[in-house]
Amino acid sequence: MKILAIDYGTVKTGLAIGDAEEKISAPYKLISSVDQEKCIDIIASLCKKENIELIVIGYEKRWHTSKTPYATSFKTFIKTLKQKTKLDIVKVDESLTTKIAKQCHPDSFGISKDALAASLILNAYLDRLEL
């Protein structure tokens, strides 16, 4: 099963693609998310093109109760993405993924830290499948 992982941000969003059977993931790309609707359209198109069957998105548990502008944007993003793609969306704790990604210096390899963070989020999900 092909999976798309998302490291969502209100300015930029990192994407990674992986395979559940092979238990592999790779950073895919970085897209602008300043225009949330356009960002969702790009992701929905990518899901069709790549035959994505599941979406995994990083989140922090505190966002469930938070009423910050970011938390509101995040919740709207998930709701609209689910409506557009008709795919299940699994939330995975993203604690420290961006910090870890930065420490790997992905820029020196031509990879964005956000796409690498999305790959780390996907790896966390794939690791859970083994339990």
Helices and strands as residue ranges (DSSP letters): E 2-7, E 12-19, E 24-32, H 36-49, E 54-59, G 61-64, H 69-85, E 89-93, H 97-103, G 106-109, H 113-129
